[in-house]
Amino acid sequence: MEEPSNAADITPEWLGALMHGLGLISAPADVTGITVERLGDGVGFTSDIQRIGIGYNRRIEGAPASLVAKSPSSNPALAPATKERILAACRKEAQFYSHLANQCAVRTLRVFFAGVESGLLVLEDGNELLPGDQVLGCPYDRALSALDSLAALHAQWWHDPRSSSHEWIGRRIPDWLDSGAQARYRSLWERQLQGEGEELSPARRQIGDLLVTDFHKVQPRLAVPVTLVHGDYRVDNLLFPPGAGDPPVVIDWPAVALCNPGVDTGYFLSGSVNSTDRSASIEQLSRHYWDNLREHGVTGYSLDECLLDCRLGVLDALYRHTIYYSVFDLTADRAQRLWRAIRSRHEAAIEELDLLGFLANLGET
């Protein structure tokens, strides 16, 4: 039976065969019908996500009532080159669920099918969990829980030689090595200024200008220390249990890579946590993360190094969001509200961490 490449290709016959193969159902039980419900409009920029409702020919204890299918975005507005990059990222996520998800120190959704060629995933529904909302921001208690999980993940893979056995992970592509990267980024920054320049704070405009000329000082520093990073660690990609104290389930892994942990911490703290809602500063939350790293056995990594890496991660987030402005479709209502919320948090982080002074004084490596 041919494997599906997206949710539209999933049939009751294929799903029944899959569930029989996994031992979830056994004859004479079978899947007799499915329904498809689109999820996540304006939440994800790179994927189509559908809930697959499952009908059976009899009552089956323990069989899932629904699953979630995730496949590369079918958005016709995406440029062909962007679609190719998205397919490559979705294939990487399928590799993650095939090889690493059940080994990681963070909670992930159970995978039922991972198409390493198509990028299609079939995952447990997780509809009993509470999704984070990046438009509203991550509350302080959940931010602490998210940082606890992030520290566990990073500590588990801290300079771990096992990671080299998974060639598909790869180090984060250092586009600063490309002689044309600076010119392309300058063009993207100019496009962002034309589109929303009047809405950006003076400090955001200043640091955007500095990143055009000085980002080459940032990227080499993101190469070490090496650990496994999620690459898109934000509250929209976290599902929280109803009970307090339980760690979140971490979803959406197409950007998984090997690089500096600040790529995750800076991205999360500057883009998901409202400065007005925080009971602690970014530096204090970074210390909470660092304390957890130490509890998980990481040594030889000082608090000052952790704070430095967080600042580098915020600069990397600003750089990435200039790229995202031109790459992703931001026309949906939620996408626009999300973009404004992240922009506001970034501007607060620039001031709080004095990133203008930090970048101006950052020496060459």
N, C-alpha and C positions, 0 to 999 in steps of 0.2 A: 504494500500500500504506500502510495507516494506521500512523503512528508509535506505538510502545509508550510507555506512561507509567510503567511499572515493569518490574522483571525478569520478573515473571510473564507479562507481555504479549509478551516477546521470543519469536519463533518462529524455527525454522531458515530459513524462507523470507525473513523480514525480515532476519535476520543475514546470510544469503547475499547478498541484494541490496545490503546495506550494504558488505560486503567486496568485491563486484564493483565497486561505485561508487567505492571508495577505491583500486582497482587492486591489492588484496591477493591476489585470485584471479581467474582468467579461465576462461571456458568451455573445455572441458566440466566443469571442476572446480566443485564446489558444496558447500554445507553440507547435510548429510543428517540431523543430529541434534544436540541440545544436552542438557546436564545442568546442574542448578542446585544449588549448594551455598551455604548461608547462612554468612557470615563475620562475625566481629567482635561476637559477643554480649557485651554489657557493655563494649564499647570505645567505640562511638559512641553518642551520645544522641539524635541528630537524623536518622539515616539508616538505611535497610536496605541492606546490602551483600551481594552474592552473587557467587560465582565461576561463570562460564558456561563449562562445558567444551564444546568444539566437535568434532563429528565430520564428516569430509569423505568424499566418495566416492572419493578417491584421495589418494595422498601428495602434498603440496604444499610444496615447499621455501620456508621463510620465513613460512608462514602460522601465525598464533598458535594454540596448542593450547587456550588459554583466555583469557578476558577477564574484567573485573570490572564489574559493574553496580551503580550507586549511585543510590538514589531516596529521596524523603522518607519519613520513618519511618511505618510503618503501625501503630505501637504504639497499641492501643485505649485505654490509660490516659491518653494525652495529651489535654488539654483542647482544644476546637475552636479557641480563640484561639491556643494554642501551635502547633497544626498549621498554621494560616495563616502564622504567623511562620516556621515551618520551611520551608514551601513557598516563601515569598519568598526565604529564604536559599539554598535549593537552586537556585532560578532564577538568583540572583546568581552562584552557583558555576558554573552552566552558561555564563553570560555570560563569566566569567573564562576558562574553558577555550576558549571560542569566539574571544575577542578578545585575551587577554593572555598566556596560558600560554606560548606559543612565543616571546614577547618578553622574558620575565622572566629576570633574571640568576641565578635559582635553578633547580635541576632539578625538573621536574614529570613526571608520567606522561603518556604520549601519549594523546590523546583520539581516540576513534573516532566518538563520537556525543555531542552535547550538546543536550538538549531544553530550550530556554529557556522554554517554557511549562510542561512537566511537571516539570522539574528532574531528569530522568533523565540519568545519565551512563553511557557505556560507555567504559572505560579499559583501557589495557594492564594485564596482571596484575601484573607486578613481583614475582612470587613467588620470584625469585632474590635479592631484596633482604631485609635483616634488619629487621623492624619494631622500632621503639623500644617500650619498655614503661614507662609512667609509674608503674605500681605499684612496680616495682623502682627506677626513677629513671634518669637519664641519666648514664653514666660521664663522667668529666672530659674525656677525649680527644674523645668524641663531642659534648660540650657546646661545646668549642672549635670543632669543625667546624660545628655548628649555628649558632653565633654568626657565623662567617665567612660562611655563606650569608645570614644575616639582614642583616648589614652590606652585602653586595652588593645585596640586594633594596632596602633602604632608600636606599642611595646612588644607585641607578639612578633612583629616582623622587623624589629630594629636591627639593622645590619645582619639580617638572617640570610645565610648562604642558600637556604632552600629556595628563595625567590628566583635565583638564577636558573633554576630548573624549569621555570615556566616562562619560556621565551616570549609568549604572546603578551605578557604583561607589559614589558618594555619600560624604559625610563621615559619620563615626560619629555616630549620632543623639544629640544632646545632651539627654538626658532631664532634665537639671537645669533646662532652660528650661520644663518642664512644671510648673505650680504644684502638681499633685497627686503628683509623683514622690516627694517627701520622705515624704508620708504613706503611699504604697504601700510604699516601702522600709522604713519603720518597722514596718509590718505584717509584711513578709517577715522582717525581722530578729527580731522577736518570735517568729515561727513557728520560725525556726532555733534560737533560744534554748530554746524549749519542747521541740524535738526532740532537740537535742544539746548544750544549754547546759552540762551537767555534764562533758562531754568536752572543752570548749573551755578553753584556758589563760586565766588572768586577763587577760593582755595582749590576747588575741584578743577577749575579751568587752569590754574597755575600748575597743579600737579600733573594734569594731562599733558601740558606743554613739556614739562620736565621728563615725563616718561618717554616722549618721542626721542629725546636725546640721551637719556640716562638709564633706560631700562636694561641696557647691557651690563650695568653694575648689579642689577637685581638677580637676573636669571642664573648666572653661574653660582650664586650663593644658594639657590634652590636645589642644587644637585646633591648636597650633603647637609645633615646626615641622611642616610637612605632608609626608608621604611615603605611599607605599603600604604598608599593614601587612597581615599575614596575618590577624590578629585572633583566632587560636586556636593560636598557635605553642607547641606542647608536644611532648614526645618521642613521644607516641602518634601524632602526625601527621608523623613522620619515618621514612623507610625508608633504611637504611644499606647501602651496598655492602659485600660481604665483605672487600674489600681496604682496608687502612688508608690514610687520606689523601684518599680520594675524598669529595666533598661528598654530603650526603644528598639524597634525593628528598623534596620537600615536598608533602604531600597535604592534602586537606580544606580548601577555600577558601571556604566559604559566608559567612565573616565578614570577607572582604576589604573594606578601607575606606581612606579617606584621613584620617590624623590623626597624632598624636605617636608617634614610634618607641618610646617607653617602654611603650606598650600591648603591644608584642611582647616587648621585653627584660625588663621587670618580670614579665610573666606567665610567660615561660619560666624565668627564673632562680629565681623563688620557688616555682614549681609543679612543675618537672621535675627539678631538681638537688638531690640530698640534701646537706644541710649536713655530714653526717658523712663523705660520700664525696668532697667537694670538695677539690681540691689548691689552691684559691684561694677567696677570699671573693667575695661578690656584687660588691663594688666592683672587685676585681681582674679578674673576668670581664667586668664592664662596660667596664673600660679596654681589654681585649682587643678587644671589639666596637668601641669608639671608635677605636682604632688602625686597625682595618680600614676604618672609615668614611673616615678620612683618606687611607688608601691608595687608596681608590676615588674620591677627589677632593672629598669634602665639606669645606668650609671654613666659618669663621664659627660654629662649634659647639664650644664648649669642653668639656673633660672635666667640669668642674663642672656644666655644663648637662646633660650626658649622665647623670651620677649623679643629678641632680635628677629628670630624666625617668624614670629607672629606678625611683626611689622612688614617683613618681606612678603608674607602671605597676603596682607591687605593690599600692598602695592601690586602684587600679581593679580588680585581680584579686580582692581581698578583697570589694569591692562586688559584683562579678559573681557570685562564688560564693555569696553570700547569695541572690541571685536564682535561681541554678541549683538551690539546695537545694529550692526550692518548685516549680520548673518541670519538672525532669527526674526520670525514674523511676530511683531509686537502689536498687531492691530486688534486682537481680542481684548475685551474689556478687562478681564483679569490680568492679562499680560501687561497691559498699561498700568494698572494699579500696582502690580508687583514691581514693575520697573521703577515707578516713582518711589515706592517704599524702600527699595534697595538703594536707590540714589540718595535718598535722605539719610539712610544709615551710613553709607559710605562717607558722605560729607561730614557727619558727626565724628566718624572714626578718624578722618584726616586731621581734624582739629584736636581731638582727644589725644592722639598719639604723636602730634606734631610731625606728620609725615613730610611736610615741606622741608623742614629743617633736617629731618632724618635722611631724606633722599639727597638733598643738596650736599650733605656732609659724608655721604657714603663713598668710600674710596674705591678705586679700581681693585679687582682681585689679582 
